[in-house]
Amino acid sequence: MLSKKRWTIFSLLVLCGGTIYKLPSLKDAFYVPMQEYFHLTNGEIGNAMSVNSIVTTIGFFLSIYFSDKLPRRFTMSLSLIATGLLGIYLSTMPGYWGILFVWALFGVTCDMLNWPVLLKSVSLLGDNTQQGRLFGFFETGRGIVDTVIAFSALAVFTWFGSDYFGFKAAILFYSFIAILVGVVIFFVLKESPEEQVAKQEKAEKKEANPGLGNVLKNKTVWLIAFSVFCVYAVYCGLTFFIPFLRNVYALPIALVGAYGIINQYCLKMVGGPIGGLIADKVLKSPSQYLFYTFIISALALVALILLPHEQMPVYLGMACTLMFGAVIFTQRAVFFAPIGEAGISEKNTGAAMALGSFIGYAPAMFCYSLYGYILDTNPGLLGYKIVFGLMAVFACAGIVISGLLIKNIRAQRKAEPLTSV
């Protein structure tokens, strides 16, 4: 599918994508230590994630204007190194307001500077028939890197005593890894042909702001963005499977960190290729794949609400939540692939990705806080059932939106088979 050179670029992109979110996603492996050593409640952890997402959403909007212009080597390396430096500060165990400050800046370093550029770079490695597989294997690669780094951090945490000092050491480990990868990206990742073309166009003053207006007016891009919105609103709930198993199933503390890593990272390795291959090879349409998996998600969430969790063994509860999580990760693997399926032109892919990210990741602004608030004000199983119900509502909305997306793409192909914005 890819040449040797493109595989090298792809590997660097995977390394970047699998490293940069370890610190902002500290809760995935260290949810309980965050509560204990940062002295945070469920709601306060949710608030940190929501503050991060507010800044991220604003950042995605701003990135529409530079994601197609700045050299990716510069933006990716800067974002990784800056994230690592923030992690070093985080290791000093700041108070609640310091935590909010750090997570706000993570929105700039990890998302505004990095994510749209990273997505564009992945998309441009293949044509519109390969988008599902590209993003699927990208998520798989991220999952492998995520898992290796997260389990290594968990080993560091254990080595230093599984206490305050272990948590501090794990944060520093994440920080130094991010800085190291940033340095590697800066010296190894070369300028892409697309960036060379962009420079030439700028020198010739042919185009000051290519296609931004067309992207903003493109109905398909907006439908893709809101499909991502629904996937991400459901995805936010996966974080709370960790306290769910701890509080309802009495999951042993030794397994909490391992479960969090499996839930957030290992599932990418399973969901990525499965989602990409089914979308490209079986359905031949990432948008159709999203439609069918939204239906599965909605039904699965209803089942989670109705199951007698208090009478079920812990490993069955783990299996149920992990299987549901795997479905969501297959969606995450391909939810930007419809941009390629819809035939968005290469020069506008970065702007389309930025707009999709701006809308698509918006649920993180409120879902983490909302879900955490519900759990804090409704102790026990009831709170989790309410959260599962809200997730089901978002899944149902996704069914409608992805259905409209399928209809729109089909109509567009019939009217103009080779159209692009």
Sine and cosine of phi, psi and omega as CSV:
sin_phi,cos_phi,sin_psi,cos_psi,sin_omega,cos_omega
0.00,0.00,-0.63,0.78,-0.03,-1.00
-0.84,-0.55,0.51,-0.86,0.09,-1.00
-0.96,0.27,0.18,-0.98,-0.02,-1.00
-0.86,0.51,-0.67,0.74,0.00,-1.00
-0.89,0.45,-0.67,0.74,-0.02,-1.00
-0.94,0.34,-0.54,0.84,0.09,-1.00
-0.90,0.44,-0.61,0.79,0.03,-1.00
-0.89,0.45,-0.72,0.70,0.04,-1.00
-0.88,0.47,-0.70,0.72,0.00,-1.00
-0.85,0.52,-0.67,0.74,-0.01,-1.00
-0.89,0.45,-0.65,0.76,0.04,-1.00
-0.91,0.41,-0.63,0.78,0.03,-1.00
-0.91,0.42,-0.64,0.77,0.06,-1.00
-0.89,0.46,-0.68,0.73,0.01,-1.00
-0.88,0.48,-0.67,0.74,0.04,-1.00
-0.90,0.44,-0.77,0.64,-0.05,-1.00
-0.91,0.41,-0.49,0.87,-0.02,-1.00
-1.00,0.07,-0.15,0.99,-0.06,-1.00
-0.96,-0.27,-0.64,0.77,-0.24,-0.97
-0.93,0.38,-0.44,0.90,-0.08,-1.00
-0.99,-0.11,0.17,0.99,-0.01,-1.00
-0.91,0.41,-0.67,0.74,-0.01,-1.00
-0.96,0.29,-0.75,0.67,0.07,-1.00
-0.87,0.48,-0.45,0.89,0.00,-1.00
-0.98,-0.18,0.53,0.85,-0.02,-1.00
-0.82,0.57,-0.52,0.85,-0.01,-1.00
-0.88,0.48,-0.43,0.90,-0.09,-1.00
-0.87,0.49,-0.68,0.74,0.00,-1.00
-0.96,-0.27,-0.32,0.95,-0.14,-0.99
-0.76,-0.64,0.65,0.76,-0.02,-1.00
-0.87,0.50,-0.76,0.65,-0.02,-1.00
-0.92,0.40,-0.72,0.70,0.09,-1.00
-0.86,0.50,-0.56,0.83,0.07,-1.00
-0.88,0.47,-0.68,0.74,0.04,-1.00
-0.90,0.44,-0.64,0.77,-0.10,-0.99
-0.98,0.21,-0.72,0.69,-0.14,-0.99
-0.99,-0.12,-0.39,0.92,0.17,-0.99
-1.00,-0.04,-0.15,0.99,0.00,-1.00
0.85,0.52,0.81,0.58,-0.06,-1.00
-0.90,-0.43,0.56,-0.83,0.13,-0.99
-1.00,0.01,0.09,-1.00,0.09,-1.00
-0.84,0.55,-0.70,0.72,-0.02,-1.00
-0.90,0.43,-0.61,0.79,-0.01,-1.00
-0.94,0.33,-0.60,0.80,0.12,-0.99
-0.89,0.45,-0.68,0.73,0.06,-1.00
-0.88,0.48,-0.62,0.79,0.03,-1.00
-0.89,0.45,-0.66,0.75,0.03,-1.00
-0.88,0.48,-0.68,0.73,0.02,-1.00
-0.91,0.41,-0.60,0.80,-0.02,-1.00
-0.95,0.32,-0.65,0.76,0.07,-1.00
-0.87,0.49,-0.70,0.72,0.06,-1.00
-0.83,0.56,-0.68,0.73,-0.08,-1.00
-0.96,0.28,-0.52,0.85,0.08,-1.00
-0.89,0.45,-0.73,0.68,0.03,-1.00
-0.90,0.44,-0.65,0.76,0.02,-1.00
-0.86,0.51,-0.71,0.70,-0.04,-1.00
-0.89,0.45,-0.69,0.72,0.08,-1.00
-0.89,0.46,-0.66,0.75,0.00,-1.00
-0.89,0.45,-0.64,0.77,0.04,-1.00
-0.89,0.46,-0.62,0.78,0.03,-1.00
-0.89,0.45,-0.70,0.71,0.01,-1.00
-0.91,0.41,-0.56,0.83,-0.05,-1.00
-0.93,0.36,-0.28,0.96,0.08,-1.00
-0.83,0.56,-0.54,0.84,-0.11,-0.99
-1.00,0.05,-0.28,0.96,-0.02,-1.00
-0.81,-0.59,-0.14,0.99,-0.08,-1.00
-0.90,0.43,-0.38,0.92,0.03,-1.00
-0.99,-0.16,0.09,1.00,-0.14,-0.99
-0.87,-0.49,-0.71,0.71,-0.07,-1.00
-0.98,0.20,0.55,-0.83,0.04,-1.00
-0.88,0.48,0.76,-0.65,-0.06,-1.00
-0.90,0.44,-0.54,0.84,0.02,-1.00
-0.85,0.52,-0.65,0.76,-0.01,-1.00
-0.94,0.34,-0.77,0.64,-0.07,-1.00
-0.91,0.41,-0.64,0.76,-0.02,-1.00
-0.93,0.38,-0.72,0.70,-0.03,-1.00
-0.92,0.39,-0.67,0.74,0.02,-1.00
-0.87,0.49,-0.69,0.72,-0.04,-1.00
-0.91,0.42,-0.65,0.76,0.00,-1.00
-0.92,0.40,-0.73,0.69,-0.03,-1.00
-0.91,0.42,-0.68,0.73,0.02,-1.00
-0.89,0.45,-0.63,0.78,0.04,-1.00
-0.89,0.46,-0.67,0.74,0.04,-1.00
-0.88,0.47,-0.64,0.77,0.03,-1.00
-0.91,0.42,-0.62,0.79,0.08,-1.00
-0.90,0.44,-0.59,0.80,0.04,-1.00
-0.90,0.44,-0.61,0.79,0.04,-1.00
-0.88,0.47,-0.67,0.75,0.08,-1.00
-0.90,0.44,-0.64,0.76,-0.01,-1.00
-0.87,0.49,-0.52,0.85,-0.02,-1.00
-0.92,0.38,-0.20,0.98,0.06,-1.00
-0.98,0.17,0.02,1.00,0.02,-1.00
0.85,0.53,0.89,0.46,0.03,-1.00
-0.93,0.38,0.21,-0.98,0.03,-1.00
-0.97,0.25,-0.11,-0.99,-0.08,-1.00
-0.84,0.54,-0.70,0.71,-0.01,-1.00
-0.93,0.37,-0.55,0.84,0.10,-1.00
-0.91,0.42,-0.62,0.78,0.06,-1.00
-0.88,0.48,-0.72,0.69,0.01,-1.00
-0.87,0.48,-0.64,0.77,0.01,-1.00
-0.89,0.46,-0.72,0.69,-0.02,-1.00
-0.90,0.44,-0.71,0.70,-0.03,-1.00
-0.93,0.37,-0.47,0.88,0.10,-0.99
-0.91,0.41,-0.70,0.71,0.01,-1.00
-0.93,0.37,-0.50,0.87,0.10,-0.99
-0.85,0.53,-0.52,0.85,0.03,-1.00
-0.89,0.45,-0.51,0.86,0.05,-1.00
-0.98,0.18,-0.78,0.62,-0.13,-0.99
-0.95,0.32,-0.63,0.77,-0.09,-1.00
-1.00,0.01,-0.60,0.80,-0.15,-0.99
-0.97,-0.24,-0.84,0.55,-0.06,-1.00
-0.88,0.48,-0.73,0.69,-0.07,-1.00
-0.99,0.16,-0.47,0.88,-0.22,-0.98
-0.94,-0.34,-0.80,0.60,-0.29,-0.96
-0.89,0.46,-0.78,0.63,0.01,-1.00
-0.87,0.49,-0.62,0.79,0.02,-1.00
-0.91,0.41,-0.65,0.76,0.02,-1.00
-0.90,0.44,-0.71,0.70,0.01,-1.00
-0.89,0.45,-0.67,0.75,0.03,-1.00
-0.88,0.47,-0.68,0.73,-0.02,-1.00
-0.88,0.47,-0.63,0.78,0.05,-1.00
-0.92,0.39,-0.73,0.69,-0.06,-1.00
-0.86,0.50,-0.62,0.78,-0.08,-1.00
-0.97,0.23,-0.06,1.00,0.04,-1.00
-0.97,0.23,-0.24,0.97,-0.02,-1.00
-0.57,-0.82,0.13,-0.99,0.02,-1.00
-1.00,0.05,-0.10,-1.00,-0.11,-0.99
-0.96,0.28,-0.11,0.99,0.08,-1.00
-1.00,-0.04,-0.09,1.00,-0.08,-1.00
-0.91,-0.42,0.05,1.00,-0.14,-0.99
-0.89,0.45,-0.67,0.74,0.00,-1.00
-0.87,0.49,-0.72,0.70,0.01,-1.00
-0.93,0.38,-0.66,0.75,0.01,-1.00
-0.84,0.54,-0.79,0.61,-0.02,-1.00
-0.94,0.33,-0.51,0.86,0.05,-1.00
-0.90,0.43,-0.75,0.66,0.00,-1.00
-0.96,0.29,-0.44,0.90,0.12,-0.99
-0.89,0.46,-0.71,0.70,0.04,-1.00
-0.90,0.43,-0.59,0.80,0.05,-1.00
-0.89,0.45,-0.73,0.68,0.03,-1.00
-0.87,0.48,-0.69,0.73,0.07,-1.00
-0.86,0.51,-0.65,0.76,0.00,-1.00
-0.88,0.47,-0.65,0.76,0.02,-1.00
-0.90,0.44,-0.76,0.66,0.01,-1.00
-0.89,0.46,-0.72,0.70,0.04,-1.00
-0.80,0.59,-0.75,0.66,-0.09,-1.00
-0.91,0.41,-0.71,0.70,-0.01,-1.00
-0.88,0.48,-0.74,0.68,-0.03,-1.00
-0.93,0.37,-0.67,0.74,-0.04,-1.00
-0.92,0.39,-0.68,0.73,0.04,-1.00
-0.93,0.38,-0.53,0.85,0.09,-1.00
-0.90,0.43,-0.67,0.74,0.05,-1.00
-0.90,0.43,-0.62,0.79,0.04,-1.00
-0.91,0.42,-0.59,0.81,0.06,-1.00
-0.91,0.41,-0.65,0.76,0.06,-1.00
-0.88,0.47,-0.70,0.71,0.03,-1.00
-0.84,0.55,-0.71,0.70,0.00,-1.00
-0.93,0.36,-0.67,0.75,-0.04,-1.00
-0.86,0.50,-0.60,0.80,-0.03,-1.00
-1.00,-0.02,0.24,0.97,0.17,-0.98
0.96,-0.29,0.08,1.00,0.02,-1.00
0.80,0.60,0.60,0.80,-0.02,-1.00
-0.72,-0.70,-0.43,-0.90,-0.01,-1.00
-0.82,0.58,-0.74,0.67,-0.04,-1.00
-0.94,0.35,-0.56,0.83,0.07,-1.00
-0.91,0.42,-0.66,0.75,0.02,-1.00
-0.91,0.42,-0.69,0.73,0.03,-1.00
-0.88,0.48,-0.69,0.73,0.00,-1.00
-0.90,0.43,-0.62,0.78,0.01,-1.00
-0.90,0.43,-0.65,0.76,0.03,-1.00
-0.90,0.44,-0.69,0.72,0.03,-1.00
-0.90,0.44,-0.60,0.80,0.05,-1.00
-0.87,0.49,-0.75,0.66,0.06,-1.00
-0.84,0.54,-0.66,0.75,-0.07,-1.00
-0.91,0.42,-0.73,0.68,-0.03,-1.00
-0.93,0.38,-0.56,0.83,0.05,-1.00
-0.89,0.45,-0.70,0.72,0.00,-1.00
-0.88,0.48,-0.69,0.72,0.01,-1.00
-0.90,0.44,-0.68,0.73,0.00,-1.00
-0.87,0.49,-0.73,0.69,0.01,-1.00
-0.90,0.43,-0.60,0.80,0.05,-1.00
-0.87,0.50,-0.67,0.75,0.04,-1.00
-0.90,0.43,-0.69,0.72,0.02,-1.00
-0.87,0.49,-0.73,0.69,0.01,-1.00
-0.85,0.52,-0.67,0.74,-0.05,-1.00
-0.89,0.46,-0.66,0.75,-0.08,-1.00
-1.00,-0.01,-0.34,0.94,-0.11,-0.99
-0.97,-0.26,-0.65,0.76,-0.06,-1.00
-0.96,0.28,0.86,-0.51,-0.04,-1.00
-1.00,-0.03,0.25,-0.97,0.03,-1.00
-0.91,0.42,0.69,-0.72,-0.01,-1.00
-0.99,0.15,0.37,-0.93,0.07,-1.00
-0.84,0.55,-0.58,0.81,0.00,-1.00
-0.90,0.44,-0.60,0.80,0.02,-1.00
-0.94,0.34,-0.59,0.81,0.03,-1.00
-0.90,0.43,-0.65,0.76,0.05,-1.00
-0.90,0.44,-0.67,0.74,-0.01,-1.00
-0.88,0.47,-0.63,0.77,0.02,-1.00
-0.91,0.42,-0.67,0.74,0.01,-1.00
-0.89,0.46,-0.67,0.74,0.02,-1.00
-0.89,0.45,-0.62,0.78,0.00,-1.00
-0.92,0.40,-0.66,0.75,-0.01,-1.00
-0.89,0.45,-0.58,0.82,-0.01,-1.00
-1.00,0.07,-0.06,1.00,0.01,-1.00
0.81,0.58,0.69,0.72,-0.01,-1.00
-0.99,0.12,-0.52,0.86,-0.14,-0.99
-0.46,-0.89,0.87,-0.49,-0.05,-1.00
-1.00,0.09,-0.59,0.81,-0.06,-1.00
-0.52,-0.86,0.97,0.26,-0.20,-0.98
-0.89,0.45,0.89,-0.46,0.25,-0.97
0.95,0.32,0.09,1.00,-0.06,-1.00
-0.88,0.48,-0.69,0.72,0.02,-1.00
-0.88,0.48,-0.64,0.77,0.02,-1.00
-0.91,0.41,-0.62,0.78,0.02,-1.00
-0.90,0.44,-0.70,0.71,-0.02,-1.00
-0.91,0.41,-0.45,0.89,-0.01,-1.00
-1.00,-0.04,-0.06,1.00,-0.07,-1.00
-0.99,0.14,0.91,-0.42,-0.05,-1.00
-0.88,0.47,-0.60,0.80,-0.03,-1.00
-0.89,0.46,-0.67,0.74,0.01,-1.00
-0.88,0.48,-0.65,0.76,0.01,-1.00
-0.92,0.40,-0.64,0.77,0.04,-1.00
-0.91,0.42,-0.64,0.77,0.07,-1.00
-0.88,0.48,-0.70,0.71,-0.02,-1.00
-0.86,0.51,-0.68,0.73,-0.02,-1.00
-0.98,0.22,-0.39,0.92,0.17,-0.99
-0.91,0.41,-0.70,0.72,0.07,-1.00
-0.88,0.48,-0.65,0.76,0.04,-1.00
-0.80,0.60,-0.74,0.67,-0.04,-1.00
-0.93,0.37,-0.66,0.75,0.06,-1.00
-0.86,0.51,-0.71,0.70,-0.10,-0.99
-0.95,0.32,-0.53,0.85,0.06,-1.00
-0.89,0.45,-0.61,0.79,0.07,-1.00
-0.95,0.31,-0.66,0.75,-0.01,-1.00
-0.85,0.52,-0.62,0.79,0.01,-1.00
-0.83,0.56,-0.53,0.85,-0.01,-1.00
-0.94,0.34,-0.33,0.94,-0.01,-1.00
-0.88,0.47,-0.52,0.85,0.02,-1.00
-0.83,0.56,-0.59,0.80,-0.11,-0.99
-1.00,0.07,0.04,1.00,0.20,-0.98
-0.92,0.40,-0.44,0.90,-0.01,-1.00
-0.91,0.41,-0.84,0.54,0.07,-1.00
-0.92,0.40,-0.44,0.90,0.05,-1.00
-0.86,0.51,-0.76,0.65,0.00,-1.00
-0.94,0.34,-0.55,0.83,0.01,-1.00
-0.93,0.37,-0.70,0.71,-0.12,-0.99
-1.00,0.05,-0.60,0.80,-0.05,-1.00
-1.00,-0.02,-0.64,0.77,-0.04,-1.00
-0.98,-0.19,-0.06,1.00,-0.03,-1.00
0.83,0.55,0.73,0.69,0.04,-1.00
-0.87,0.49,0.79,-0.61,-0.01,-1.00
-0.83,0.56,0.62,-0.79,-0.07,-1.00
-0.85,0.53,-0.52,0.85,0.00,-1.00
-0.90,0.43,-0.44,0.90,-0.03,-1.00
-1.00,-0.06,-0.22,0.98,-0.08,-1.00
-0.88,0.48,-0.76,0.65,0.00,-1.00
-0.89,0.45,-0.68,0.73,0.00,-1.00
-0.90,0.45,-0.67,0.74,0.03,-1.00
-0.88,0.47,-0.68,0.74,0.00,-1.00
-0.86,0.51,-0.65,0.76,0.03,-1.00
-0.91,0.41,-0.71,0.70,0.02,-1.00
-0.88,0.47,-0.70,0.71,-0.06,-1.00
-0.89,0.45,-0.63,0.78,-0.10,-0.99
-0.99,-0.16,-0.42,0.91,-0.13,-0.99
-0.88,-0.47,-0.78,0.63,-0.05,-1.00
-0.88,0.47,-0.56,0.83,-0.01,-1.00
-0.90,0.45,-0.41,0.91,0.07,-1.00
-0.89,0.45,-0.61,0.80,-0.02,-1.00
-0.92,0.39,-0.51,0.86,0.03,-1.00
-1.00,0.08,-0.76,0.65,-0.09,-1.00
-0.94,0.34,-0.58,0.81,-0.05,-1.00
-0.83,0.56,-0.89,0.45,-0.04,-1.00
-0.92,0.40,-0.58,0.81,0.00,-1.00
-0.89,0.45,-0.76,0.65,0.01,-1.00
-0.88,0.47,-0.71,0.71,-0.02,-1.00
-0.90,0.43,-0.70,0.72,-0.03,-1.00
-0.93,0.37,-0.67,0.74,0.03,-1.00
-0.90,0.43,-0.67,0.74,-0.01,-1.00
-0.89,0.46,-0.67,0.75,-0.07,-1.00
-1.00,0.06,-0.69,0.72,-0.16,-0.99
-1.00,-0.03,-0.61,0.79,-0.07,-1.00
-1.00,-0.03,-0.87,0.50,-0.03,-1.00
-1.00,0.08,-0.38,0.92,-0.05,-1.00
0.83,0.56,0.54,0.84,-0.02,-1.00
-0.25,-0.97,0.95,-0.31,0.07,-1.00
-0.85,0.52,-0.56,0.83,-0.01,-1.00
-0.92,0.40,-0.61,0.79,0.07,-1.00
-0.92,0.40,-0.61,0.79,0.03,-1.00
-0.88,0.48,-0.68,0.73,0.04,-1.00
-0.87,0.49,-0.66,0.75,-0.01,-1.00
-0.85,0.52,-0.77,0.64,-0.05,-1.00
-0.93,0.36,-0.60,0.80,-0.01,-1.00
-0.96,0.27,-0.44,0.90,0.15,-0.99
-0.89,0.46,-0.64,0.77,0.04,-1.00
-0.89,0.46,-0.72,0.70,0.02,-1.00
-0.87,0.49,-0.68,0.73,-0.01,-1.00
-0.88,0.48,-0.71,0.70,-0.02,-1.00
-0.88,0.48,-0.70,0.71,0.01,-1.00
-0.91,0.41,-0.64,0.77,-0.01,-1.00
-0.91,0.42,-0.62,0.78,0.01,-1.00
-0.93,0.38,-0.61,0.79,0.09,-1.00
-0.88,0.48,-0.65,0.76,0.03,-1.00
-0.90,0.44,-0.64,0.77,0.02,-1.00
-0.89,0.45,-0.56,0.83,0.04,-1.00
-0.93,0.37,-0.60,0.80,-0.12,-0.99
-1.00,0.04,-0.33,0.94,-0.05,-1.00
-0.90,0.44,0.57,-0.82,0.04,-1.00
-0.99,0.13,0.96,0.27,-0.14,-0.99
-0.86,0.51,-0.59,0.81,-0.07,-1.00
-0.94,0.34,-0.25,0.97,0.04,-1.00
-0.96,-0.28,0.00,1.00,-0.06,-1.00
-1.00,-0.09,0.54,-0.84,0.07,-1.00
-0.93,0.35,0.45,-0.89,-0.10,-0.99
-0.87,0.49,-0.62,0.78,-0.06,-1.00
-0.94,0.34,-0.47,0.88,0.09,-1.00
-0.94,0.33,-0.63,0.78,0.08,-1.00
-0.89,0.46,-0.66,0.75,0.06,-1.00
-0.88,0.47,-0.69,0.72,-0.02,-1.00
-0.89,0.46,-0.69,0.73,-0.01,-1.00
-0.88,0.47,-0.72,0.69,-0.03,-1.00
-0.94,0.34,-0.59,0.81,0.01,-1.00
-0.94,0.35,-0.63,0.78,0.04,-1.00
-0.90,0.43,-0.65,0.76,0.06,-1.00
-0.90,0.43,-0.70,0.72,0.02,-1.00
-0.86,0.51,-0.60,0.80,0.01,-1.00
-0.88,0.48,-0.64,0.77,0.04,-1.00
-0.88,0.47,-0.69,0.72,-0.01,-1.00
-0.90,0.43,-0.61,0.79,0.00,-1.00
-0.95,0.32,-0.47,0.88,0.13,-0.99
-0.91,0.41,-0.57,0.82,0.06,-1.00
-0.93,0.37,-0.70,0.72,0.01,-1.00
-0.88,0.48,-0.52,0.85,-0.02,-1.00
-0.91,0.41,-0.50,0.87,-0.12,-0.99
-0.86,-0.51,0.07,1.00,-0.15,-0.99
-0.94,0.35,-0.24,0.97,0.14,-0.99
-0.99,-0.15,-0.17,0.99,-0.02,-1.00
-0.86,0.50,-0.52,0.85,0.04,-1.00
-0.85,0.52,-0.31,0.95,0.07,-1.00
-0.89,0.45,-0.68,0.73,0.09,-1.00
-0.95,0.33,-0.64,0.77,0.02,-1.00
-0.86,0.50,-0.58,0.81,-0.03,-1.00
-0.99,0.16,-0.10,0.99,0.06,-1.00
0.98,0.21,0.50,0.86,0.08,-1.00
-0.90,0.44,0.74,-0.67,-0.07,-1.00
-0.91,0.40,0.45,-0.89,-0.08,-1.00
-0.87,0.50,-0.63,0.78,-0.08,-1.00
-0.93,0.38,-0.29,0.96,-0.01,-1.00
-0.93,-0.36,0.07,1.00,-0.05,-1.00
-0.88,0.47,-0.66,0.75,0.00,-1.00
-0.88,0.48,-0.69,0.72,0.03,-1.00
-0.91,0.42,-0.63,0.77,0.03,-1.00
-0.91,0.42,-0.66,0.75,0.04,-1.00
-0.90,0.44,-0.65,0.76,-0.01,-1.00
-0.91,0.42,-0.69,0.73,0.03,-1.00
-0.91,0.42,-0.67,0.75,0.05,-1.00
-0.88,0.48,-0.63,0.78,0.02,-1.00
-0.95,0.33,-0.63,0.78,0.00,-1.00
-0.84,0.54,-0.73,0.68,0.02,-1.00
-0.99,0.15,-0.71,0.71,-0.16,-0.99
-0.89,0.45,-0.62,0.78,-0.04,-1.00
-1.00,-0.03,0.05,1.00,-0.01,-1.00
-0.84,0.54,-0.52,0.85,0.01,-1.00
-0.83,0.56,-0.47,0.88,0.00,-1.00
-0.91,0.42,-0.31,0.95,0.04,-1.00
-0.92,0.39,-0.50,0.87,-0.08,-1.00
-0.78,-0.63,-0.40,0.92,-0.10,-0.99
-0.92,0.40,-0.69,0.73,-0.01,-1.00
-0.88,0.48,-0.72,0.69,0.02,-1.00
-0.91,0.41,-0.67,0.74,-0.01,-1.00
-0.90,0.45,-0.75,0.66,0.00,-1.00
-0.89,0.45,-0.67,0.74,0.02,-1.00
-0.90,0.43,-0.65,0.76,0.04,-1.00
-0.89,0.46,-0.68,0.74,0.02,-1.00
-0.87,0.49,-0.68,0.74,-0.02,-1.00
-0.93,0.37,-0.61,0.80,0.00,-1.00
-0.95,0.32,-0.52,0.86,-0.04,-1.00
-1.00,-0.10,-0.17,0.98,0.04,-1.00
-0.76,-0.65,0.98,0.21,-0.07,-1.00
-0.86,0.50,0.47,-0.88,0.09,-1.00
1.00,0.10,-0.29,-0.96,-0.10,-0.99
-0.89,0.45,-0.52,0.85,-0.04,-1.00
-0.84,0.54,-0.71,0.71,-0.01,-1.00
-0.86,0.51,-0.66,0.75,0.00,-1.00
-0.93,0.38,-0.59,0.81,0.04,-1.00
-0.91,0.42,-0.60,0.80,0.05,-1.00
-0.90,0.43,-0.69,0.72,0.03,-1.00
-0.88,0.48,-0.71,0.70,0.02,-1.00
-0.87,0.49,-0.60,0.80,0.03,-1.00
-0.90,0.43,-0.67,0.74,0.04,-1.00
-0.91,0.42,-0.64,0.77,0.06,-1.00
-0.87,0.49,-0.63,0.78,0.02,-1.00
-0.90,0.43,-0.60,0.80,0.04,-1.00
-0.88,0.47,-0.70,0.71,0.03,-1.00
-0.90,0.44,-0.62,0.78,0.03,-1.00
-0.89,0.46,-0.65,0.76,0.03,-1.00
-0.91,0.42,-0.63,0.77,0.07,-1.00
-0.89,0.47,-0.61,0.79,0.04,-1.00
-0.89,0.45,-0.57,0.82,0.05,-1.00
-0.86,0.51,-0.73,0.68,-0.02,-1.00
-0.91,0.42,-0.74,0.67,-0.08,-1.00
-0.92,0.39,-0.70,0.71,0.01,-1.00
-0.92,0.40,-0.53,0.85,0.09,-1.00
-0.89,0.45,-0.68,0.74,0.06,-1.00
-0.91,0.42,-0.59,0.81,0.02,-1.00
-0.89,0.45,-0.71,0.70,0.03,-1.00
-0.85,0.53,-0.73,0.68,-0.01,-1.00
-0.88,0.47,-0.65,0.76,-0.03,-1.00
-0.92,0.39,-0.69,0.72,0.00,-1.00
-0.90,0.43,-0.67,0.75,0.03,-1.00
-0.89,0.46,-0.69,0.72,0.01,-1.00
-0.90,0.43,-0.63,0.78,0.00,-1.00
-0.90,0.43,-0.65,0.76,0.00,-1.00
-0.93,0.37,-0.59,0.81,0.02,-1.00
-0.93,0.37,-0.63,0.78,-0.05,-1.00
-0.97,0.24,-0.73,0.68,-0.03,-1.00
-0.63,-0.78,1.00,-0.02,-0.07,-1.00
-0.83,0.56,-0.50,0.87,-0.06,-1.00
-0.93,-0.36,0.33,0.94,-0.07,-1.00
-0.93,0.38,0.49,-0.87,0.11,-0.99
-0.42,-0.91,0.46,-0.89,-0.04,-1.00
-0.98,0.20,0.00,0.00,0.00,0.00
